[in-house]
């Protein structure tokens, strides 16, 4: 089990009767622990500075979907009352394209 009490007293003088080597080990662990914590914080802050536009991608995707929806609405409105079946036309064109895959254009 890890002794967490050494973290706050790691740089304190060695206890009476304790070997000096044990104090050096505790002190070096505390320094490494603090250094790792500092490095982690610096990386976190650097990442936040490099990516300040969090959430911007979602807004762009929503705008793109609204644009496509607007175009489809305009196409359907333009074809209203002209016996124009957009679903069947799109399906036929897809079948033509899929059926033409692999055939040479010669």
Secondary structure, 3 states (H helix, E strand, C coil): CCCHHHCCCCCCCCCCCCCHHHHHHHHHHHHHHHHHHHHHHHHHHHHHHHCCCCCHHHHHHHHHHHHHHHHHHHHHHHCCCCCCCHHHHHHHHHHHHHHCCCCCCC
